Amino acid sequence: MDSRIRVGLLGCGHVGGALVGLIEQRNSEIEQSAGVRFDITRIAVRNLSKHRDTVVPGGRAHEEVFTTDADSIVNDPDVDLVVELIGGVEPARSLILDSLKAGKPVVTGNKELLANVGAELYAAAAASGVDILFEAAAAGAIPIVRPLRESLLGEDIKRVMGIVNGTTNYILTKMTEEGADYSEALAEAQQRGYAERDPTADVEGYDAGAKAAIMASLAFGVQVVAGDVYHEGIAGVTASDIAFAKRFNHVIKLLAVAQRFRSDDGGSGKAEFEVGVTVYPAMVPNEHPLASVRDSFNAVFVEGDAAGEMMFYGRGAGGTPTASAVLGDMIDAATNLKRSTFRPVPQGPRAKIRPVDAVETAYYLNMSTVDSSGVLASVAGAFAANGISIRSMEQQESTGETARLSFLTHTAFEGQMQATIAAITELEAVQEIHSVLRVVES
């Protein structure tokens, strides 16, 4: 049987270029172990001149391989497998749908696409009897999609919580370990290539939110889209917050959290549940495994009923690590194609999303107040009036006119906390609430 799998590559940027090199390097070993050999026959790019120095697979002429016409690759009968690495929703969505309808399996790393229209693509793949694989879309090189989709399919998963954005983790690490402020750390991340020129998707939590939606869908067997995710970014994290976290043996991380909650069955007698998916900076106890994840590394912490706690750790971004995840999917898709089989993505109904006001966690608040007697009592009264118990309080500084107060609370609903913040803001003695962070309880 011919071991050759002819590949059409859509996009040859940071990851695509690394993939071409990795295949050239690993092809013989892959053929020996898996019985397939990849031949990248066509590559679609936006700008042909930009890729004149790119090493062409197999030593062929550039004009034979590179094209700006992505549709011609999808519709080429000499392409067996399509790899999509161009990003965004369109034209990626249309190109993938056309590939699947033509009976060609697809490997993609496009988190934005899958977090918005994944259900449509999964259904199209199942209808055509071919694979759509996307390990690289959730956590770069970290193998989390396959465990959630296959190994843990029989597990009753309660929560998936992770650091899934290398840019923000690098920034927070620099702030924690070197005392850099946010703007300095961001500039260094951009200089090192960890952050884009426009870092909004990373620092505001949208990148992590797309990944959280994908993982929640797989973990809980329901359809979660990017619009279901509540986001908060890291731009408001200050040196004062970092210092307070240290004093209380915590570290601040941007977390993506997908959690399952039991809900009222409406009298149906069926087991019903809601899903809460959030992204926010949080204080993590030093003893928690996620607290030790530094720099641009990522980790995903899974809590199951039977399996208990598991953590998947590694490079969450970067051209070569991400290309490794893509290549692993390509091998799976190719071997399934040779056997005329595929593994459909489990599809469930649209998720019942728990409103963020009904999600519980502990909180940290930092505020400036007038430095006078009775202020602490009035602030504590606002907490008590909304049913929130204070775990600890610290006065960080006092000038005689202004005091800086920090509070840690016990677990409370988001709605309770928002009502408390509104009440505190109305207090005449409170000058400003500087920070509100969630706190992970170990």
MARFIVEX-348508 format. One record per atom (N, C-alpha, C, O): x, y, z. Coordinates in steps of 0.05 Angstrom, whole numbers, plus 5000, padded with zeros to 4 digits. Example, Ala and Ser with C-alpha at 12.3 -4.5 7.8 and 13.67 -1.06 7.14 Angstrom:
% MARFIVEX-348508
526448865156
524649105156
526449345156
528549345169
525749555142
527349795143
525850015157
526850235161
***
This chain:
% MARFIVEX-348508
501749765000
500050005000
501850255000
503750275015
501050444983
502550704982
502350845009
500150895018
504650915020
504651055046
504251355044
503951495064
504451455019
504451745015
501751875020
499751785010
501752095036
499452255040
500052535030
501952665039
498552625010
499052884997
497653105013
495153085017
499153295022
498153495041
497953775027
499753855013
495653905031
495354175024
495354355049
493754315067
497254535050
497654705074
496554985068
497455115050
494755065085
493555335083
494855515104
494155495128
496655685096
498155855114
500955745120
501355515126
502855925118
505655845122
507056065139
509256155132
505856135161
506956325179
508856195199
510256005193
508756285224
510456195245
510155895249
512155745250
507655795251
507155515256
507455355231
508655135231
506355455208
506455315183
509355265174
509955045165
510955475176
513755435169
515155235186
516755075176
514655235212
515855035230
514854755223
516354565226
512354735215
511154475208
512654355184
513254115183
513154525164
514554425140
517254315147
518054095138
518654455164
521254365173
521154105189
522853935187
519154095207
518853855224
518153605208
519153395214
516453645188
515853415171
518353315155
518753075153
519853505145
522353425131
524153275149
525553085141
524253355174
526053235194
525052965203
526652785207
522452935206
521352695219
520052495200
519052285209
519852555174
518352395156
519052095155
517351925156
521652035155
522551755154
521751605179
520751375177
522051725202
521251595227
518251555228
517251355238
516751755218
513851735218
512951505200
511151345207
514151485177
513451265159
514050995171
512550805168
516350975185
517050725198
515150645220
514450405223
514350845236
512650775260
509650775254
508150615265
508750955236
505850975231
505050885203
502650855198
506950835185
506150735159
505150955140
503950885120
505651205146
504851425128
507251605124
508951645142
507251735100
509351925094
508052165081
506552145063
508752405092
507352645083
508952775060
511352805061
507352855041
508453005018
506853265016
504653265007
508153495025
506753745023
506853844994
508953934984
504653804980
504653864951
503954144944
504854254924
502254274961
501354554955
501254714981
500554605002
502054964980
501955145003
500655404995
501555534976
498555485009
497255745003
498255955022
498355915046
498956185011
499956415027
498656665016
497556674994
498756885032
497657135023
499457285005
498657424987
502057255009
504057414995
506257234985
507857135001
506457184959
508357004948
511257104952
513056944958
511657364950
514457464952
515557434980
517957414984
513757425000
514657395028
515957125033
517457085052
515356925016
516256655020
518356555000
518756314997
519656744987
521756674968
524056524981
525356354968
524656575006
526856445020
526056195035
527756065046
523456125035
522555895049
523555635035
523355615010
524555455050
525455195039
523055045029
521154995045
523054975004
520754834992
521054534996
523154414992
518854405006
518954115011
519753964985
518754014963
521553774988
522253604966
524053744945
524653624924
524953984951
526654124932
525354224907
526654284887
522654234907
521254314883
521354614879
522054764898
520654714856
520655004850
518455134866
516355024871
518955384875
517055534890
514355554876
512255524888
514455614850
511955654835
510355404832
507955414826
511655174837
510254924836
508654864861
506654724861
509654984883
508454924910
506755154921
504555104930
507755404919
506455624932
504355744913
504655764889
502155834925
499955964911
498456154929
498556124954
497156354918
495356524934
492456434932
490756544944
492056224916
489356124911
488755884929
489255654922
487755934954
487255724973
485155534963
485255294968
483155634948
481055464938
482055244919
481055024918
484155314904
485255124886
486554884900
486554664890
487554924924
488654714940
486454534951
486554284950
484354654962
482054504973
480854334951
479954104957
480654434927
479254294905
481154124889
480253994869
483654114896
485653954880
485253654886
485553574910
484653494866
484253204871
486853064880
486752844890
489153194876
491653084885
492453154913
494653094922
490553284928
490953344957
489253154973
486753144969
490453004991
488952815008
488052925035
485952855045
489753105046
489353205073
489853505073
491853595061
488153655086
488453945087
489154025116
487853945135
491154195118
492054315143
491554615142
492654755126
489754715160
489054995160
490455135183
489955075207
492155335176
493655485196
493555785189
495455935196
491455875177
491256165169
489956325191
490356565192
488356205208
487056345230
484556505221
483956525198
483156615241
480756765236
478456585228
478656345225
476056715225
473656555218
473356515188
472956295179
473556725173
473356705144
475956815132
477057015141
476956685111
475856465095
476256185106
475555985093
477456165130
478055895141
475655715142
475755485135
473355825152
470955665154
470155545128
469555305126
469955715107
469155615081
471055415069
470255215057
473655465072
475655275062
475555005076
475754795063
475155015102
474954755116
472354605109
472454365104
470154745107
467654615099
467954495071
467054265067
469154635053
469454525026
471254285026
470854085012
473354285043
475154065045
473653815055
473953595045
472153855077
470653635089
468553525070
468253275068
467153695055
465153605036
466453445014
465153275001
468953505008
470453354987
471553094998
472952954983
471053035023
472052785034
474952795044
476252585046
475953035049
478753065058
478753135087
477553335096
480152975103
480453045132
481953305135
483553385118
481353445157
482553705162
483853705190
482753605209
486253825191
487553885216
487754185218
488654315199
486954295241
487054585244
488054655272
487754505291
489154895275
489855005301
488355255306
489255425322
486055295293
484555545293
482555555316
480255485313
483455655339
481755675363
479355865359
477155805368
479856095346
477756285342
475456165326
473056205332
476156015305
474155895288
472555685304
470055685303
473955505317
472655285331
470955385354
468855265360
471755595367
470255705390
467755845381
465955895397
467555905355
465156045345
463355865328
460955875331
464455705311
462855535293
463755245292
463355105273
464955155315
465954885316
463854675310
464354485296
461454715321
459354515318
458654465288
458154235280
458654675273
458054655244
460254485230
459654325213
462754535238
464954385225
464954095234
465553925218
464454045259
464353765269
462153605255
462553375247
459853735251
457653595238
458353545208
457653335198
459753735195
460453695167
462453465165
462353305146
464353445184
466353235183
464952965187
465552765173
463052945206
461652695211
459952615187
459852385180
458652815174
457052755150
458752635127
457752475111
461252725125
463052625104
464652385112
466052265096
464552315138
465952085147
468952125148
470451935142
469852365154
472752425156
473352575182
471552665196
475852585189
476652715214
476853015211
477553115190
476253155233
477253425238
478653415265
477353355285
481153485265
482853455289
484053725296
484753885277
484353795322
485054065329
486554085356
485954255372
488353905360
489853905385
491254175390
491454265413
492254295369
493854545372
492054785378
493154995384
489454755378
487654985382
487155045411
486055255417
487854865429
487154915457
489454995475
489155175491
491754865472
494054935490
496654875476
498554765489
496954945451
499454915437
500354625436
498854445427
502754575446
503854305446
502754115467
503153875466
501254235487
500254075509
497953895499
496053995488
498153635502
495953455493
493653455513
493653295532
491753635508
489353645525
486853575510
484953465521
486753645484
484353585468
483853275467
481653185472
485953135460
485552845457
484752705484
482952535483
486052775506
485052665532
482152725537
480652545546
481252975533
478553045538
476652905519
474452825526
477552885494
475852775473
475652465473
473652355465
477852345483
478052055481
478551925508
476851775519
480951975520
481751825544
479851875567
479451685583
478852115570
477052185593
474152195586
472552315600
473452075563
470652085554
468751965574
466452055576
469651765589
467851635609
468051755636
466851665655
469751965639
470152095665
468052305670
467252455652
467152325695
465352535704
467052775712
467752805735
467552955692
469353175697
467753405711
465653485702
468953505732
467653725747
468653995739
467054185736
471254015734
472454275728
474954245711
476554065715
475254435693
477754455678
478754745682
477354935677
481154765692
482255035699
485155045690
486654865696
485855255676
488555265666
489655535660
488255735658
492255535657
493755765646
494255695617
495855525610
492755825599
492855745571
493655965552
493155955528
494956175563
495956395547
498756455556
499256555578
500756395539
503556435546
504356725549
506056795566
503056905534
503757195535
503157305563
504857425576
500757255573
499957365599
501457225622
502157355642
502056975619
503556835640
506456945641
507556965663
507557005618
510257125618
510257405631
511957465648
508257565625
508057835636
507757815667
509157955681
505957645676
505457625705
507957505719
508457575742
509357335706
511857225718
513957445721
515257465742
514257615701
516157835703
515358025725
517058125740
512758085728
511858265749
512358135776
513058285795
511957875779
512257745805
515157705813
515857765836
516757625795
519557545802
521557775799
523657765812
520957975782
522958185778
521958455785
523358655783
519458475794
518258735802
517658915779
517259155783
517558815754
516858975731
513959065733
512358925743
513359305723
510559385721
509459265695
510859165678
506759295693
505359165671
506459255643
506959085626
506759515639
507559615613
510359525606
510959455583
512159515626
514959415621
514859115613
516259035594
513358965627
513258675622
511958615594
512858435580
509958775588
508658745561
510658815539
510858665519
512159025542
514059105522
516158895518
516958835495
517058775540
519058555537
517858315524
519258185508
515358245530
514058025517
513758065487
514157885471
513258315479
513158375450
515858355437
516158255415
517858455451
520658435441
521558155437
522958095417
520657975454
521457695452
519657535433
520257295428
517657655422
515857525404
513657365417
512257215404
513257395444
511157255458
508457405454
506357275456
508557665450
506157825447
506157955419
508158035409
503657985408
503358115382
503658425386
503558525408
503958555364
504058855364
501558955377
501659145393
499158845370
496658905384
496058665402
495158465393
496658695428
496358465446
493558425458
493258265476
491658565448
488958575460
487858295464
486858235486
487958115444
486757855447
487957695470
486657545483
490557735475
491957595496
491357725523
490357595542
491957985526
491858115553
488958155562
488558185587
487058165544
484258195553
482857935556
480457925564
484157715551
483057445557
481557315535
480357105539
481457435511
479857315489
481057065478
479656875472
483757055476
485056815467
484556585486
483856365478
484956635512
484356435532
481456355532
480756125537
479656545527
476856485527
476056295505
474356115509
477256325481
476656145459
477555865466
476155675460
479955845477
480955575485
479155455507
478655215507
478255625526
476455525547
473855415536
472855215545
472755555515
470255465503
470655185490
468955015493
472855145477
473454895464
473754675485
472554455482
475254725506
475654525527
473054455542
472554225549
471454665547
468854615561
467054445544
465654265555
466954495518
465254335500
466054035502
464353865503
468653985501
469553705502
469253585529
468553345532
469853735550
469753625577
466953555586
466553355600
464953715578
462253685588
460253585568
457953535574
461153545543
459353425522
457153605514
455053505505
457553865515
455554065506
456954275489
459354285489
455354425475
456454625457
456854895471
454855015480
459254975474
459955235486
461355395465
463255305452
460555645462
461755825442
463156055456
462856105480
464856195441
466456415452
464656625466
465556735487
462356675456
460556875468
459456795495
458356965509
459756545502
458856445529
460856505551
460256475574
463256595543
465456615563
465556905574
465457095559
465756915600
466057175614
469057235615
470657065624
469857485607
472757545606
473457785624
471957975627
475757765636
477157985648
480157955642
481157735643
481458175636
484258165629
486158235652
485258255675
488758265645
490758305666
491758595668
493558655684
490758775651
491859045650
491559185677
493159365683
489659115693
489159245719
490759135742
490659235764
492358915737
493958795758
496258985765
497759065747
496559045790
498659235799
500759105816
500558875825
502959255820
505159165837
504059115865
504958935879
502159285874
501059255901
499558985903
499658855924
498158905882
496758655882
498658415883
498358225898
500858445868
502858235867
504158205895
504457985905
504758435908
505958425935
504058305955
504958145972
501558385954
499558275973
499357975970
499357825989
499257885945
499057595939
501457445951
501157235964
503857565948
506257435959
506057415989
506757206001
505157626002
505057616032
503157406042
503457296064
501157346026
499157136034
499756876020
497956706018
502256836010
503056585998
501356505974
500556275970
500856715957
499456675932
501056795909
502856945913
500256715885
501456835861
499056895842
497156755842
499357105826
497157185808
497557065780
499757095769
495456935770
495556805744
492956875729
490856915741
493156885702
490656915686
489656625682
490956465670
487256575692
486056305691
483756285672
482056475671
483556065658
481155995643
479855775659
481055565665
477355815667
475955625684
473355535671
471655705665
473055275668
470455165658
469454965680
470854775687
467055015689
466054865712
463254775707
461654925695
462554545717
459854435714
458354465740
459454405762
455854555739
454154595762
451554455759
450454455737
450654325780
447954205779
445854425778
446254635790
443754385764
441554585762
438854455765
438654205764
436854615768
434154515771
433254365746
433554465724
432254125750
431453965726
428654045716
427753915696
427354245728
424754325718
422654125721
420554135707
423053925738
421053715741
421253495721
419553315721
423253495704
423453295683
424453025693
424152825681
425853035716
426952795727
429652725715
430952535723
430552875695
433152835683
435352985697
434853195709
437752875696
440053015708
440653265691
441353235667
440353495702
440953745688
443353885700
443953855723
444754035683
447054185694
447454435677
446654455654
448854625690
449654865677
452654875675
454054735690
453655035656
456555055653
457255355656
456055525644
459255405673
460355675676
463155685664
464855515671
463655865646
466255895633
467256175636
465956365627
469456205649
470456475656
473556495651
474956295653
474356735646
477256795644
477757045661
476457245657
479657025680
480257255697
482957215711
483856995714
484257435719
486557415736
485757335764
483757435775
487157145776
486457035802
488856995819
491056945808
488557005845
490656935864
490556635869
488456525877
492756505863
492956205865
494856145889
497056245890
493955965907
495755895929
498355775920
498355625900
500555835933
503155725925
503255425924
504755315909
501655295940
501654995941
500154875918
500254635913
498555035903
497054925880
498954875857
500755045852
498654655842
500554605820
500654825799
502754855787
498554975795
498555185774
500355425783
501255575766
500855445809
502455675818
505255675808
506555885806
506355435803
509155405795
509555425764
511855385755
507455475749
507655495720
508655775713
507255965718
511155785702
512456045698
512756115668
512355955650
513556365664
514256465638
512056405617
509756445623
512856305594
510856265573
509655985573
508255905555
510355835594
509155565596
506255575603
505255765615
504855365595
501955335601
501455085616
503154905617
499155055629
498354815642
495354805645
494055015648
494254565643
491354525646
490854325669
491954105668
489254405688
488654245711
485854135708
483854295706
485553875709
482953745705
482153595731
483753455742
479653645739
478653505763
476353325755
474253415746
476753065759
474652865753
473652725777
474952725798
471452595775
470252455797
471752195804
472352145827
472352035784
473751785788
476751815787
478151695803
477751965767
480651995763
481952185782
484352165786
480452355794
481552555813
482752785798
481652875778
485052885808
486253125796
488553055778
490252885784
488653185755
490853145735
491753415724
490153595722
494353435718
495253685706
496953615681
498653435681
496353765659
497853735634
499453995631
498354215632
502053965627
503954195628
505854195604
506653975595
506454425594
508454445573
508354705559
507154905569
509554715535
509554955519
506855005507
505754835493
505655225513
502955285503
502955445478
500855495467
505255525468
505355695444
508155655431
509855505441
508555805409
511155785395
510855615370
509255425369
512355685350
512055555324
512555255325
510855095317
514955165335
515654885334
513954725354
512954505346
513454805379
511754645396
508954615385
507754395387
507754835374
505054815363
505054635338
503254475334
507154655322
507354485298
507454195306
506454025291
508654135329
508753855339
505953745343
505353515337
504253915355
501453825360
500053785333
498453595330
500453965314
499253935288
500153685274
498553535263
502753625276
503753385263
502653135276
502052935261
502253125302
500952895315
498152855304
497452625299
496653065301
493953045289
494052945260
492452785252
496053045245
496352955217
496752655216
495652525198
498352545234
498952255234
496352105239
495751905226
494852195259
492252065265
490352075241
489151875234
490152315229
488252345207
489152175183
487452055170
491752165178
492752005156
492351705159
491551565141
492951605183
492551315188
489651245187
488951035177
487851425197
484951365195
484051375166
482451215157
485151555150
484451575122
485351325107
483851225090
487651215113
488550965101
486750735108
486350545092
485550745132
483750525141
480850575134
479150415141
480350805121
477550875114
475850895139
473550805140
476951015160
475451055185
475951335195
477551485184
474451415216
474851675228
473651675256
472151485263
474251875272
473151895299
471652165300
472852375300
468952145302
467352395303
467852545329
468352425350
467552805328
467652965353
465052935367
462952985355
465052855393
462452825407
460953085407
461953295413
458353065400
456653305398
454353275417
452953075418
453953485433
451653495451
449953735445
450453875425
447953795462
446254025457
447754285465
449854275476
446554515459
447654765468
447754765498
445854685512
449954865509
450254875538
448355065551
447655275540
447454985574
445955165591
448055325608
449255205626
448355575602
450555735614
449655855640
447555985641
451155805661
450555935687
451356225686
453656285678
449656405693
450356695693
452756735712
452956605732
454456915704
456856965720
456157055748
457657005767
453857195751
452957275778
452557045797
452657085822
452056805786
451456575802
453856385806
453556165817
456156475797
458656325800
459956405826
460156645833
460956215842
462056265868
465156255867
466356085853
466356425883
469256415887
469856595911
468156745920
472356585921
473256775941
474357015926
474957005903
474657245941
475557495928
477657635944
477957605968
479157805929
481057995941
480258275931
479758305907
480058465949
479558745942
481658925953
482558885976
482459125938
484459315947
483259595942
482259655920
483259765962
481960025960
483460235976
484960175994
482960485968
483960715983
481660845998
479460885986
482060926023
479961056039
481061296054
483461326056
479261456064
480061666083
481161526108
479961336118
483361636118
484561516142
483361636167
484461826178
481061526176
479761626200
478261396213
477861186201
477561436238
476161226253
473361176241
472061356231
472460926243
469860856233
469760766204
467760646196
471860816189
471860746160
471760436157
470260326141
473560296172
473660006170
470959886177
470059696164
469659986197
467059886205
464959916183
463259746178
464960146170
463060196148
463560016124
461659926112
466059976118
466759796095
465959506102
464659366086
466659426127
465859156136
462859116136
461858906130
461459336142
458459326142
457359276115
455359146112
458659386094
457759336066
458059046059
456358936045
460358926067
460658636062
458458476076
457158306064
458058536102
456158386117
453258416106
451758226106
452658656098
449958706087
449258546063
446958496057
451358456048
450958296024
451758006028
452057856009
452057926053
452357646060
455157536054
455557296050
457257716054
459957626049
461557636074
461657846088
462957416080
464657396104
467457466097
468557366077
468757636113
471557716109
473357516122
473057456146
475257416106
477257226117
479557366130
480457286152
480557576118
482757726130
482858006118
481758056097
484058196133
484358476124
487158576131
488258496151
488158746113
490758856118
490759156111
489759226090
491859326128
492359606121
495159626112
497059596127
495559676086
498159666074
499759926079
502159916082
498360146079
499760406084
497860606094
495460586091
498960806107
497261026118
498861286118
501161286127
497761486107
499161746105
498161946126
499062166127
496161866141
494762046159
492362166147
490462256161
492262176120
489962266105
488662036090
486162026087
490361856079
489361636062
490461376073
492761356080
488761176073
489560906081
489060716057
487060746042
490760516055
490460316034
489660056047
491159946064
487259956041
486259716054
485959486034
485159526011
486559246042
486259006026
484658796041
485058766065
482758666028
481058466040
481158206025
481258206000
481157986040
480657716028
477957616039
477557646063
476257516022
473657416031
473557116030
475156976018
471557006044
470756726039
469156716013
468556916001
468456466006
466956425981
464356575980
462856576000
463856705958
461356855954
460556845924
462256785907
458056905919
457156915891
458057185879
458357385892
458557175853
459357415838
457357635842
458057875845
454757565841
452657775845
452857905872
452458155874
453457755893
453857875919
456258065920
456058285931
458357985906
460758155906
460258415891
461158625899
458958395868
458358635853
456558825868
456959075867
454658715884
452958885901
454659015923
454159245930
456558865934
458258975954
460059195944
460359405957
461159155920
462859355907
461259615903
462259835908
458759585893
457059815889
456559965915
456560215916
456059815937
455559935963
458060075974
457860295985
460359955971
462860075980
463460325965
464360525977
463060315939
463560555922
461960795931
462861025929
459560745942
457760965951
458661085978
457661295985
460360945992
461261046018
462961296015
464861305998
462361496029
463761756027
466761736033
468361876022
467361546052
470161526061
471861366041
474361366043
470661226022
472161066002
472861235978
471061345965
475461255973
476361425951
476461275924
475661375904
477461025925
477660865900
478060575907
479460495925
476660405891
477160115892
479160055869
478560085846
481559975876
483759945857
483559675843
483959655818
483059465857
483259195846
481159015858
480459035882
480058835841
478358615850
479358365836
479258355811
480258175851
481257925840
479857685852
479157695876
479457475837
478457225848
480757075862
483157135857
480056905880
482056755895
481356455893
479156375899
483256295883
482956005881
483455885909
485555945922
481655725918
481955595944
483055325939
481955165924
485355255953
486655005949
485054775960
485954545959
***
